[in-house]
Amino acid sequence: MTGGTSRSGAAKVGIIGHDEPGAVFRPRGLVDLRTRTAAGLLLSYPADAVVVVSGLPGSGKSTLLRRWSSAVPAVDPRDVHVACESVMPAWLPYAVYRPWARLEHFRWLRAAVRGGGPLLVHDCGSRPWLRRWLARAAGRQGRELHLVLLDVGATAALAGQQARGRWAAPRVFARHRRGLDRLLGALSEHTAAGPEAGSVPGAVAEATSVVLLDRASRQYVTAEFGPQQRRPSPAGE
């Protein structure tokens, strides 16, 4: 798979050499799975990996987490929101206790990382400090941090918000979009520079791998954690 640029501007990375259904890959470096149509692709992560799923509000992060988290803990800020909302008076606007909800989210993350084992994390992608903190916390335990980035475009993300019946405020959406565009731009520059196999750009140097998914590939890509009987093909080879 070679050449081309997505609507979001990140260049394609020609590092996946197989398109057969049921392929198993151990992600390393920059792995671009956008426009792939093979069904049943499985991403094989270490048993104790921290995998951060990022993208615009409405891009399908929570849906992906639900599919991947049948046997793996996941921290989703929506769950924190609901938990905080359940102990607050119905008449109190969420904006009033949003700072407390954000603090609770951080506490949930810290507890989940300290607990060890595999972990899925829902993130907007526009907060590099959070990824770096997660990477440091996981690294102290000898664990890897991996990033999965949903590149679906603003139009599809807004449609996703409409479908779920929850909307991000325009200024919030715009902020996340700017942050995601910067990240995708860094990936494009990294690709244009002819990177070594298995490398990631400096903007996400804390990640062992960055997997790019689009509207199609997010539907069929699945993940597993832990040693398997099969021998996955390194995605960077």
C-alpha positions as a Markdown table, in Angstrom:
| # | Residue | x | y | z |
|---|---|---|---|---|
| 1 | Met | 0.0 | 0.0 | 0.0 |
| 2 | Thr | 1.6 | 3.2 | -1.1 |
| 3 | Gly | 1.1 | 6.9 | -1.8 |
| 4 | Gly | -2.0 | 9.0 | -1.4 |
| 5 | Thr | -3.2 | 11.5 | 1.2 |
| 6 | Ser | -6.5 | 11.3 | 3.2 |
| 7 | Arg | -9.0 | 14.1 | 3.5 |
| 8 | Ser | -7.4 | 14.9 | 6.8 |
| 9 | Gly | -4.0 | 15.3 | 5.2 |
| 10 | Ala | -1.9 | 12.5 | 6.6 |
| 11 | Ala | 0.0 | 10.6 | 4.0 |
| 12 | Lys | -0.4 | 6.9 | 3.6 |
| 13 | Val | 2.3 | 4.7 | 5.0 |
| 14 | Gly | 3.2 | 1.6 | 3.0 |
| 15 | Ile | 4.1 | -0.8 | 5.8 |
| 16 | Ile | 1.3 | -3.4 | 5.7 |
| 17 | Gly | 2.2 | -6.1 | 3.2 |
| 18 | His | -0.8 | -8.4 | 3.6 |
| 19 | Asp | -4.5 | -7.9 | 2.8 |
| 20 | Glu | -5.8 | -11.3 | 3.4 |
| 21 | Pro | -8.8 | -11.7 | 5.8 |
| 22 | Gly | -7.9 | -12.8 | 9.3 |
| 23 | Ala | -4.4 | -11.3 | 9.2 |
| 24 | Val | -2.7 | -10.7 | 12.6 |
| 25 | Phe | -0.3 | -7.9 | 13.3 |
| 26 | Arg | 1.8 | -6.7 | 16.2 |
| 27 | Pro | 1.8 | -2.9 | 15.7 |
| 28 | Arg | 5.1 | -1.1 | 15.7 |
| 29 | Gly | 5.8 | 2.3 | 14.4 |
| 30 | Leu | 3.3 | 4.1 | 12.1 |
| 31 | Val | 0.6 | 1.7 | 10.8 |
| 32 | Asp | -1.9 | 3.1 | 8.3 |
| 33 | Leu | -5.0 | 1.0 | 7.9 |
| 34 | Arg | -7.1 | 3.6 | 6.2 |
| 35 | Thr | -8.8 | 2.4 | 2.9 |
| 36 | Arg | -8.1 | -1.2 | 3.7 |
| 37 | Thr | -11.0 | -3.5 | 3.0 |
| 38 | Ala | -9.9 | -6.9 | 4.2 |
| 39 | Ala | -12.1 | -8.3 | 6.9 |
| 40 | Gly | -11.1 | -9.6 | 10.3 |
| 41 | Leu | -7.7 | -7.8 | 10.8 |
| 42 | Leu | -6.5 | -8.4 | 14.3 |
| 43 | Leu | -4.1 | -6.1 | 16.2 |
| 44 | Ser | -2.0 | -8.1 | 18.7 |
| 45 | Tyr | -0.8 | -6.0 | 21.7 |
| 46 | Pro | 1.3 | -7.1 | 24.7 |
| 47 | Ala | -0.6 | -8.5 | 27.6 |
| 48 | Asp | 0.0 | -5.3 | 29.7 |
| 49 | Ala | -0.2 | -2.6 | 27.0 |
| 50 | Val | -2.0 | 0.7 | 27.4 |
| 51 | Val | -3.8 | 1.5 | 24.2 |
| 52 | Val | -5.1 | 5.1 | 23.8 |
| 53 | Val | -8.0 | 5.5 | 21.3 |
| 54 | Ser | -8.2 | 9.1 | 20.0 |
| 55 | Gly | -10.3 | 11.0 | 17.5 |
| 56 | Leu | -12.8 | 13.8 | 17.2 |
| 57 | Pro | -16.0 | 13.8 | 19.2 |
| 58 | Gly | -18.4 | 11.6 | 17.3 |
| 59 | Ser | -15.7 | 9.7 | 15.4 |
| 60 | Gly | -16.6 | 6.3 | 17.0 |
| 61 | Lys | -14.1 | 6.1 | 19.9 |
| 62 | Ser | -16.7 | 4.8 | 22.4 |
| 63 | Thr | -18.1 | 2.3 | 19.9 |
| 64 | Leu | -14.7 | 0.9 | 19.2 |
| 65 | Leu | -13.9 | 0.7 | 22.9 |
| 66 | Arg | -17.1 | -1.3 | 23.5 |
| 67 | Arg | -16.1 | -3.8 | 20.8 |
| 68 | Trp | -12.5 | -4.1 | 22.1 |
| 69 | Ser | -13.2 | -4.1 | 25.8 |
| 70 | Ser | -15.1 | -7.3 | 26.3 |
| 71 | Ala | -12.3 | -8.7 | 28.4 |
| 72 | Val | -10.1 | -5.6 | 28.8 |
| 73 | Pro | -10.7 | -2.6 | 31.2 |
| 74 | Ala | -11.5 | 0.7 | 29.5 |
| 75 | Val | -11.6 | 4.2 | 30.9 |
| 76 | Asp | -14.2 | 6.4 | 29.0 |
| 77 | Pro | -14.9 | 10.0 | 30.2 |
| 78 | Arg | -18.5 | 9.4 | 29.3 |
| 79 | Asp | -18.7 | 6.7 | 32.0 |
| 80 | Val | -17.2 | 9.2 | 34.4 |
| 81 | His | -19.7 | 11.8 | 33.4 |
| 82 | Val | -22.6 | 9.4 | 34.0 |
| 83 | Ala | -21.2 | 8.4 | 37.4 |
| 84 | Cys | -20.9 | 12.0 | 38.5 |
| 85 | Glu | -24.3 | 12.9 | 37.1 |
| 86 | Ser | -25.9 | 10.1 | 39.1 |
| 87 | Val | -25.0 | 11.6 | 42.4 |
| 88 | Met | -25.8 | 15.2 | 41.5 |
| 89 | Pro | -29.3 | 16.9 | 41.6 |
| 90 | Ala | -31.1 | 16.6 | 38.3 |
| 91 | Trp | -31.5 | 20.4 | 38.2 |
| 92 | Leu | -27.7 | 21.1 | 38.4 |
| 93 | Pro | -26.1 | 21.8 | 35.0 |
| 94 | Tyr | -23.1 | 19.6 | 34.2 |
| 95 | Ala | -21.0 | 22.7 | 33.5 |
| 96 | Val | -21.1 | 23.4 | 37.3 |
| 97 | Tyr | -19.5 | 20.2 | 38.3 |
| 98 | Arg | -17.4 | 19.6 | 35.1 |
| 99 | Pro | -14.1 | 20.3 | 36.9 |
| 100 | Trp | -14.9 | 17.6 | 39.5 |
| 101 | Ala | -15.8 | 15.2 | 36.7 |
| 102 | Arg | -12.5 | 15.9 | 35.0 |
| 103 | Leu | -10.6 | 15.3 | 38.3 |
| 104 | Glu | -12.5 | 12.0 | 38.7 |
| 105 | His | -11.6 | 11.0 | 35.2 |
| 106 | Phe | -7.9 | 11.5 | 36.0 |
| 107 | Arg | -8.3 | 9.6 | 39.2 |
| 108 | Trp | -9.9 | 6.7 | 37.3 |
| 109 | Leu | -7.0 | 6.7 | 34.8 |
| 110 | Arg | -4.4 | 6.8 | 37.6 |
| 111 | Ala | -6.0 | 3.9 | 39.4 |
| 112 | Ala | -6.5 | 1.9 | 36.2 |
| 113 | Val | -2.8 | 2.3 | 35.2 |
| 114 | Arg | -1.5 | 1.5 | 38.6 |
| 115 | Gly | -3.7 | -1.7 | 38.6 |
| 116 | Gly | -1.5 | -3.1 | 35.8 |
| 117 | Gly | -2.7 | -5.4 | 33.0 |
| 118 | Pro | -4.1 | -4.3 | 29.6 |
| 119 | Leu | -6.0 | -1.0 | 29.5 |
| 120 | Leu | -8.0 | 0.9 | 26.9 |
| 121 | Val | -8.2 | 4.7 | 27.2 |
| 122 | His | -10.7 | 7.0 | 25.4 |
| 123 | Asp | -9.0 | 10.3 | 24.5 |
| 124 | Cys | -9.7 | 13.3 | 22.2 |
| 125 | Gly | -6.1 | 13.3 | 20.9 |
| 126 | Ser | -5.6 | 17.0 | 21.5 |
| 127 | Arg | -3.9 | 16.6 | 24.9 |
| 128 | Pro | -0.3 | 15.4 | 24.3 |
| 129 | Trp | 0.4 | 15.9 | 28.0 |
| 130 | Leu | -2.1 | 13.2 | 28.9 |
| 131 | Arg | -0.5 | 10.7 | 26.5 |
| 132 | Arg | 3.0 | 11.5 | 27.9 |
| 133 | Trp | 1.8 | 11.1 | 31.5 |
| 134 | Leu | 0.2 | 7.7 | 30.6 |
| 135 | Ala | 3.4 | 6.6 | 28.9 |
| 136 | Arg | 5.5 | 7.6 | 31.9 |
| 137 | Ala | 3.2 | 5.9 | 34.3 |
| 138 | Ala | 3.0 | 2.7 | 32.2 |
| 139 | Gly | 6.8 | 2.8 | 31.5 |
| 140 | Arg | 7.6 | 2.7 | 35.2 |
| 141 | Gln | 5.9 | -0.7 | 35.2 |
| 142 | Gly | 7.7 | -1.8 | 32.0 |
| 143 | Arg | 4.6 | -1.4 | 29.9 |
| 144 | Glu | 4.1 | 0.1 | 26.4 |
| 145 | Leu | 1.8 | 2.8 | 25.3 |
| 146 | His | 0.1 | 2.4 | 21.9 |
| 147 | Leu | -2.1 | 4.9 | 20.0 |
| 148 | Val | -5.1 | 4.2 | 17.8 |
| 149 | Leu | -6.2 | 7.3 | 15.8 |
| 150 | Leu | -9.6 | 7.5 | 14.2 |
| 151 | Asp | -9.3 | 9.7 | 11.1 |
| 152 | Val | -12.9 | 10.1 | 9.9 |
| 153 | Gly | -13.1 | 13.8 | 9.0 |
| 154 | Ala | -15.2 | 16.5 | 10.7 |
| 155 | Thr | -18.3 | 15.9 | 8.6 |
| 156 | Ala | -18.5 | 12.2 | 9.7 |
| 157 | Ala | -17.7 | 13.1 | 13.3 |
| 158 | Leu | -20.6 | 15.7 | 13.4 |
| 159 | Ala | -22.9 | 13.1 | 11.8 |
| 160 | Gly | -21.8 | 10.7 | 14.6 |
| 161 | Gln | -22.7 | 13.2 | 17.2 |
| 162 | Gln | -26.1 | 13.6 | 15.7 |
| 163 | Ala | -26.6 | 9.9 | 15.6 |
| 164 | Arg | -25.8 | 9.5 | 19.3 |
| 165 | Gly | -27.9 | 12.5 | 20.3 |
| 166 | Arg | -25.0 | 14.2 | 22.1 |
| 167 | Trp | -23.1 | 17.2 | 20.8 |
| 168 | Ala | -19.8 | 18.7 | 21.6 |
| 169 | Ala | -19.9 | 22.5 | 22.0 |
| 170 | Pro | -18.6 | 24.2 | 18.7 |
| 171 | Arg | -15.6 | 25.7 | 20.5 |
| 172 | Val | -14.7 | 22.4 | 22.1 |
| 173 | Phe | -15.1 | 20.6 | 18.7 |
| 174 | Ala | -13.0 | 23.2 | 17.1 |
| 175 | Arg | -10.2 | 22.9 | 19.7 |
| 176 | His | -10.2 | 19.1 | 19.3 |
| 177 | Arg | -10.1 | 19.4 | 15.5 |
| 178 | Arg | -7.1 | 21.8 | 15.7 |
| 179 | Gly | -5.3 | 19.4 | 18.0 |
| 180 | Leu | -6.0 | 16.4 | 15.7 |
| 181 | Asp | -5.0 | 18.3 | 12.6 |
| 182 | Arg | -1.6 | 19.1 | 14.2 |
| 183 | Leu | -1.1 | 15.5 | 15.0 |
| 184 | Leu | -2.1 | 14.3 | 11.5 |
| 185 | Gly | 0.2 | 16.9 | 10.1 |
| 186 | Ala | 3.1 | 15.6 | 12.2 |
| 187 | Leu | 2.4 | 12.1 | 10.8 |
| 188 | Ser | 2.4 | 13.4 | 7.3 |
| 189 | Glu | 5.8 | 15.1 | 7.8 |
| 190 | His | 7.2 | 12.0 | 9.4 |
| 191 | Thr | 6.1 | 9.9 | 6.4 |
| 192 | Ala | 7.4 | 12.4 | 3.8 |
| 193 | Ala | 10.8 | 12.3 | 5.5 |
| 194 | Gly | 11.2 | 8.6 | 4.7 |
| 195 | Pro | 11.2 | 7.2 | 8.3 |
| 196 | Glu | 12.9 | 4.0 | 9.4 |
| 197 | Ala | 10.6 | 1.0 | 9.8 |
| 198 | Gly | 9.1 | 0.9 | 13.3 |
| 199 | Ser | 9.6 | 4.6 | 14.0 |
| 200 | Val | 7.0 | 7.2 | 15.1 |
| 201 | Pro | 7.2 | 11.0 | 14.8 |
| 202 | Gly | 8.5 | 13.1 | 17.6 |
| 203 | Ala | 5.0 | 14.4 | 18.3 |
| 204 | Val | 4.0 | 11.0 | 19.6 |
| 205 | Ala | 7.5 | 9.8 | 20.6 |
| 206 | Glu | 5.9 | 8.3 | 23.8 |
| 207 | Ala | 4.0 | 5.7 | 21.7 |
| 208 | Thr | 5.4 | 2.4 | 20.6 |
| 209 | Ser | 2.9 | 2.4 | 17.7 |
| 210 | Val | 0.4 | 4.6 | 16.0 |
| 211 | Val | -2.4 | 2.9 | 14.1 |
| 212 | Leu | -4.5 | 5.0 | 11.7 |
| 213 | Leu | -8.1 | 3.9 | 11.1 |
| 214 | Asp | -10.9 | 5.5 | 8.9 |
| 215 | Arg | -14.7 | 5.1 | 8.8 |
| 216 | Ala | -14.4 | 1.7 | 7.0 |
| 217 | Ser | -11.4 | 0.1 | 8.8 |
| 218 | Arg | -12.7 | 1.0 | 12.2 |
| 219 | Gln | -15.6 | -1.4 | 11.6 |
| 220 | Tyr | -13.6 | -4.6 | 11.1 |
| 221 | Val | -10.3 | -4.1 | 13.0 |
| 222 | Thr | -10.2 | -5.9 | 16.3 |
| 223 | Ala | -7.6 | -6.2 | 19.1 |
| 224 | Glu | -6.2 | -8.8 | 21.4 |
| 225 | Phe | -3.9 | -8.6 | 24.4 |
| 226 | Gly | -1.4 | -11.1 | 25.5 |
| 227 | Pro | 0.7 | -14.0 | 24.2 |
| 228 | Gln | -1.0 | -16.1 | 21.5 |
| 229 | Gln | -0.4 | -19.5 | 20.0 |
| 230 | Arg | -0.2 | -17.8 | 16.6 |
| 231 | Arg | 2.9 | -15.9 | 15.4 |
| 232 | Pro | 1.8 | -12.4 | 14.4 |
| 233 | Ser | 3.6 | -10.7 | 11.6 |
| 234 | Pro | 5.3 | -7.5 | 12.8 |
| 235 | Ala | 3.4 | -4.6 | 11.1 |
| 236 | Gly | 6.6 | -2.8 | 10.5 |
| 237 | Glu | 8.1 | -5.5 | 8.3 |
